[in-house]
């Protein structure tokens, strides 16, 4: 399977059926971010238990890239400590901004978003929920 086909398949899967989508009533922290250029807007809700992210959900609207990135992000950070989640934020943002090239297996499906670095207008789409996660984790400190 060509990379472009894998990219399309993964993005569409998470866009059509996003994981961890919808509200959480008992969040420990919540944060929002938006892309005023295109209207994407997401709210991220995080619940901690025993120092780990025990629940993470997102709500809002966005394009295929931003929605898929949110869906994949919630899957990857679930069960992680705050420090581990912060490291993933740094790694992912560095990847889409073209500052680093992490091992694909470490990021799982998120590695398909590496190609957005070639389209600067799409970097904000992919990064939107990660920036919201960073804001939410700041509230937990």
C-alpha positions as semicolon CSV with decimal commas, in nm:
position;residue;x (nm);y (nm);z (nm)
1;X;0,000;0,000;0,000
2;X;0,138;0,341;-0,096
3;X;0,189;0,602;0,176
4;X;-0,077;0,827;0,020
5;X;-0,330;0,544;0,040
6;X;-0,241;0,471;0,403
7;X;-0,265;0,843;0,483
8;X;-0,610;0,866;0,326
9;X;-0,731;0,546;0,491
10;X;-0,620;0,645;0,843
11;X;-0,745;1,004;0,814
12;X;-1,084;0,900;0,682
13;X;-1,125;0,626;0,944
14;X;-1,073;0,872;1,230
15;X;-1,272;1,149;1,062
16;X;-1,577;0,934;0,994
17;X;-1,572;0,764;1,335
18;X;-1,362;0,971;1,576
19;X;-1,254;0,797;1,893
20;X;-1,320;0,955;2,233
21;X;-1,556;1,213;2,085
22;X;-1,817;1,375;2,307
23;X;-1,843;1,539;2,647
24;X;-1,722;1,420;2,986
25;X;-1,907;1,547;3,290
26;X;-1,636;1,497;3,552
27;X;-1,323;1,640;3,389
28;X;-1,029;1,758;3,598
29;X;-0,922;2,001;3,328
30;X;-1,065;2,136;3,005
31;X;-0,922;2,361;2,738
32;X;-1,027;2,491;2,400
33;X;-0,844;2,596;2,089
34;X;-0,955;2,717;1,752
35;X;-0,824;2,798;1,411
36;X;-0,989;3,128;1,317
37;X;-0,869;3,093;0,958
38;X;-1,091;2,793;0,886
39;X;-1,331;2,776;1,182
40;X;-1,204;2,452;1,339
41;X;-1,283;2,457;1,711
42;X;-1,232;2,186;1,972
43;X;-1,273;2,150;2,346
44;X;-1,058;1,889;2,517
45;X;-1,154;1,728;2,848
46;X;-0,908;1,536;3,066
47;X;-0,960;1,320;3,376
48;X;-0,663;1,204;3,585
49;X;-0,652;0,902;3,813
50;X;-0,342;0,786;3,997
51;X;-0,132;1,039;3,804
52;X;-0,238;0,910;3,463
53;X;-0,484;1,027;3,200
54;X;-0,776;0,794;3,271
55;X;-1,025;0,965;3,039
56;X;-0,979;1,206;2,754
57;X;-1,251;1,329;2,524
58;X;-1,293;1,601;2,268
59;X;-1,591;1,786;2,132
60;X;-1,632;2,041;1,856
61;X;-1,597;2,063;1,482
62;X;-1,315;2,059;1,234
63;X;-1,177;1,939;0,906
64;X;-1,064;1,584;0,840
65;X;-0,705;1,660;0,947
66;X;-0,793;1,829;1,278
67;X;-1,064;1,578;1,372
68;X;-0,841;1,281;1,287
69;X;-0,549;1,429;1,479
70;X;-0,773;1,473;1,785
71;X;-0,905;1,121;1,759
72;X;-0,558;0,966;1,724
73;X;-0,414;1,188;1,997
74;X;-0,675;1,079;2,250
75;X;-0,594;0,715;2,177
76;X;-0,219;0,769;2,217
77;X;-0,222;0,971;2,542
78;X;-0,484;0,764;2,726
79;X;-0,311;0,598;3,020
80;X;-0,003;0,821;2,999
81;X;0,133;1,034;3,281
82;X;0,125;1,410;3,244
83;X;0,501;1,407;3,175
84;X;0,462;1,136;2,909
85;X;0,177;1,331;2,746
86;X;0,386;1,650;2,744
87;X;0,671;1,460;2,576
88;X;0,429;1,333;2,310
89;X;0,299;1,687;2,252
90;X;0,653;1,811;2,197
91;X;0,739;1,520;1,971
92;X;0,423;1,548;1,761
93;X;0,444;1,926;1,719
94;X;0,812;1,898;1,629
95;X;0,724;1,637;1,367
96;X;0,447;1,835;1,194
97;X;0,654;2,155;1,208
98;X;0,948;1,977;1,045
99;X;1,180;2,018;1,345
100;X;1,228;1,648;1,418
101;X;1,156;1,308;1,271
102;X;1,045;1,070;1,547
103;X;1,028;0,696;1,492
104;X;0,697;0,615;1,322
105;X;0,628;0,321;1,552
106;X;0,645;0,548;1,858
107;X;0,359;0,767;1,733
108;X;0,152;0,490;1,575
109;X;-0,113;0,614;1,331
110;X;-0,012;0,974;1,408
111;X;0,297;0,924;1,191
112;X;0,077;0,959;0,880
113;X;0,034;1,326;0,970
114;X;0,405;1,384;0,912
115;X;0,324;1,492;0,558
116;X;0,133;1,803;0,674
117;X;0,471;1,970;0,725
118;X;0,478;2,012;0,347
119;X;0,155;2,216;0,367
120;X;0,201;2,493;0,626
121;X;-0,168;2,584;0,626
122;X;-0,249;2,226;0,741
123;X;0,003;2,226;1,029
124;X;-0,238;2,433;1,242
125;X;-0,513;2,179;1,169
126;X;-0,302;1,886;1,288
127;X;-0,167;2,078;1,590
128;X;-0,495;2,225;1,715
129;X;-0,597;1,958;1,966
130;X;-0,237;1,909;2,081
131;X;-0,224;2,275;2,178
132;X;-0,554;2,233;2,364
133;X;-0,408;1,932;2,547
134;X;-0,107;2,140;2,650
135;X;-0,340;2,409;2,789
136;X;-0,543;2,147;2,978
137;X;-0,230;1,992;3,129
138;X;-0,113;2,340;3,236
139;X;-0,430;2,366;3,446
140;X;-0,339;2,044;3,627
141;X;0,002;2,173;3,740
